Amino acid sequence: MALRDVIRSMIPARILHWYRSRQKEKVRVQLEKQRRAGSGVSQTDLAYQLTKMGIQPGDVLLVHTSLSKMGYIEGGPESVVHAFLNAVGENGHVLMPTSPNAGLQLDYVKKLGCFDIRYSPSKLGAVSETFRQLPKARRSASVTEPVSCVGPDAEWFTKDHIDQQTPYNEHSPFYKVAARKGKILYVGCTFDNAGTSLHLLEDAIADFKFPVYYPELFEVKVRHEDSNLSTHYIKVHNPEMSAKRRCDELIPLFEKHGVLKHTMLGSAPTLLVDANGMLKVMIDEYVKNGVTMYTPHGSK
């Protein structure tokens, strides 16, 4: 979680609710103006933009989206979902984080009764929730960072994301996207509010130099697709370290190494990232210069 999200968690709920309601109403009014003016974005428009930016049939594509930043989309989130699926084709894969938590992991697990793979909704936006509910989507069983996937190898991407103390290790869909030389799209969002893949570094490095995880293990329950319950023990992020993240300050580094480029999808500024290249850059820069999301300009 970015610093601004930590700050938001400290604001009284009624004030935060009022502010969010006001912002949503502003967005709704703007989108309605676009609809009436006939200036919306169609699924065909999205398909063209995806092809132009380099998304190809057979790609592995991990997607983070903010629907409201894309402008008025004809057909709503369903059009966005199918634009991604059509872009990668029958042999490709689309993955989306579908976490039922949009706040601090520590607060979430303390209140959690049970994570239900089938019915716990995604709190990461309308596109993510629409994607999660697709009949062909497979959802991983990570309590804090579940990922849904559609594609021939959806089971492989999601099956091992359970019984892991941390959700970003080599068994995670995030790591497997990098291993398969996939791509990551940040549509209308950036690392500061969708930086899950940056955490791969922390699990890849033995004795990572910052205490990114809270010292306590938490017992959690998962209800599976067959309705059976299982119990697991997990770590969550340390809120003190979460407040120190400066994720977006890593963007120039990834640009310099040619693993990130800026593009557009709909009306949304979008980052297109080489997942494997980004992981390699992070590991190399950590070893050589002490670069992390907490020290984006190095510490050596």
Helices and strands as residue ranges (DSSP letters): H 3-10, H 13-36, H 43-53, E 60-65, G 67-70, H 76-88, E 93-97, H 105-111, E 115-116, H 126-132, E 138-139, E 147-150, H 154-158, H 173-179, E 183-187, H 191-194, G 196-199, H 200-204, E 218-223, E 229-234, H 239-242, G 247-250, H 251-256, E 260-265, E 268-274, H 275-289
